[in-house]
């Protein structure tokens, strides 16, 4: 088991960027927790503590500057070149790219760990966190702009960047707590529950990749109006979080 975790750690090197902010990660974890099979929920509570899956969902970001996992930074993202064909994008799930991060490799490695040891606390926490990162558009951003961090923006008069807007600012804009937001997502987007649950990993990957392309295309014509940007993209970020939570629950139900 130590060897497997060491292999996982070796795959990861440093980059200064985050995916969903703390609220986004808790929202995804809450949606997933609400959709776990009863038996699986009890098991995960035993490993992580009561609702620990939600409370610890931000931990892999919080310890990025700690020496406990000093090489985990680039496991949080997998930037891809723009203009790839669907076949090329899907191929990256198994033929890991040599650049742009190690998110797919990290998730696969963690699944191996959890399949062998269903009580591995750290592997489970990292898996919950990184699987949510998989649905953050700016963690499938273009290779040349540091995950959107280099794309400067103004957000209601404050200097920011494209990555931060999709990490947290769009989410914070509504003013919900993470529990309110999780309930809201289930109520508003629950109509698509069956469709999402039937989507394959390849289909969710392509959905996010094409959304990322749309975000970049919109950036070229954006007027700078933050109100309009929030109106334009709020549903997209919400659907991504809801989809992430459902698919996380689905795969945890399979693993455990």
Residue pairs with C-beta under 8 A, 6 or more apart in sequence:
1 113
1 116
1 117
1 120
4 109
4 112
4 113
4 116
5 113
5 120
5 122
5 123
7 109
8 75
8 106
8 109
8 110
8 113
8 123
8 126
9 69
9 71
9 72
10 71
11 75
11 102
11 105
11 106
11 109
12 69
12 71
12 72
12 73
12 74
12 75
12 102
12 106
13 71
13 73
13 74
13 102
14 71
14 73
14 74
15 73
15 74
15 76
15 77
15 101
15 146
15 147
16 73
16 149
17 76
17 77
17 138
17 146
17 147
17 149
17 163
18 61
18 76
18 163
18 167
19 25
19 61
19 76
19 77
19 132
19 133
19 136
19 138
19 139
19 167
20 27
20 28
20 132
20 133
20 136
20 167
20 168
20 171
20 241
21 167
21 168
21 171
21 172
22 58
22 61
22 168
23 168
23 171
23 172
23 178
23 181
24 132
24 136
24 167
24 168
24 171
24 241
25 57
25 58
25 61
25 129
25 132
26 54
26 55
26 57
26 58
26 178
27 171
27 178
27 181
27 182
27 185
27 241
27 245
28 57
28 132
28 135
28 241
28 244
28 245
28 248
29 53
29 54
29 57
29 128
29 132
29 245
29 248
30 54
30 178
30 179
30 181
30 182
30 245
31 182
31 185
31 186
31 241
31 242
31 244
31 245
31 246
31 248
31 249
32 53
32 128
32 244
32 245
32 246
32 248
32 249
32 252
33 41
33 44
33 51
33 53
33 54
33 249
34 182
34 186
34 245
34 249
35 245
35 246
35 249
35 250
36 44
36 249
36 252
36 253
37 253
39 256
40 252
40 253
40 256
43 118
43 256
44 52
44 53
44 124
44 252
44 256
45 51
45 52
45 53
47 118
47 119
47 121
47 124
48 56
48 121
48 124
48 125
49 55
49 56
53 124
53 128
54 178
56 125
56 128
57 125
57 128
57 129
57 132
58 129
59 125
59 129
60 69
60 72
60 76
60 125
60 126
60 129
60 130
61 76
61 129
63 69
63 72
64 72
64 73
72 126
74 101
74 102
75 101
75 102
75 103
75 105
75 106
75 126
75 130
76 101
76 103
76 129
76 130
76 133
76 139
77 100
77 101
77 103
77 133
77 139
77 140
77 141
77 147
78 92
78 97
78 100
78 101
78 102
78 103
78 104
78 134
78 139
78 140
79 99
79 100
79 101
79 139
79 140
79 141
79 142
79 143
79 147
80 89
80 92
80 97
80 100
80 140
80 142
80 143
80 209
81 100
81 142
81 143
82 142
82 213
82 216
84 209
86 206
89 205
89 206
89 209
90 202
90 205
90 206
92 104
93 104
93 201
93 202
93 205
96 102
96 104
96 105
99 143
100 143
101 139
103 130
103 133
103 134
103 139
106 126
106 130
107 127
107 130
107 131
107 134
110 123
110 126
110 127
110 130
111 127
111 255
113 120
113 123
114 120
114 123
114 124
114 127
114 255
114 256
115 255
117 123
118 255
118 256
128 248
128 252
131 244
131 247
131 248
131 251
132 244
132 245
132 248
133 139
134 204
134 205
134 208
134 244
135 204
135 208
135 240
135 241
135 243
135 244
135 247
136 166
136 167
136 240
137 166
137 208
137 211
137 212
137 215
137 240
138 147
138 148
138 162
138 163
138 166
138 167
138 212
139 147
140 208
140 209
140 212
141 147
141 148
141 162
141 163
141 212
142 148
142 216
144 150
145 151
145 162
146 163
147 163
148 161
148 162
148 163
148 166
149 161
149 162
149 163
149 164
150 161
151 161
151 162
151 163
151 219
152 159
152 160
152 161
153 159
153 160
153 161
153 162
153 165
154 160
154 224
154 226
155 164
155 165
155 169
155 226
156 226
160 169
162 215
162 219
165 229
166 215
166 237
170 230
170 233
170 234
170 237
171 181
171 237
171 241
173 230
173 234
174 181
174 234
176 184
181 241
182 245
184 238
185 238
185 241
185 242
185 245
186 242
188 238
189 238
189 239
189 242
192 239
193 246
196 242
196 243
196 246
196 247
197 246
197 247
197 250
199 207
199 243
199 247
201 247
204 243
204 247
207 243
208 240
211 236
211 240
215 233
218 232
218 233
222 229
